[in-house]
């Protein structure tokens, strides 16, 4: 159950449906949503905190973490590097041949 909650919340944060801006995540509300006790919710939130998706503030709650400009810039640099690596790899695999028409179509999602 913890993994399901963790995966669902992580995916919602990544997709933006649980947007940043300090959205508070209520253990009670999440427990009702997932039809479970607060314990697996608490454990999933702890993992999300360790992985940097949320921030937990003592006596206040757990909030979706905002990306700082430096973090956003770092993610953009990593993505650019990975895209270049993917294109280089595709070119090496198709050396002397025709590259597929969609080789340069890479959707932008962070």
Secondary structure, 3 states (H helix, E strand, C coil): CHHHHHHHHHHHHHHCCCCCCCCEECHHHHHHHCCCCHHHHHHHHHHHHHCCCEEEECCCEEEECCCCHHHHHHHHHHHHHHHHHHHHHHHHHCCCCCCCCCCCCCCCCC
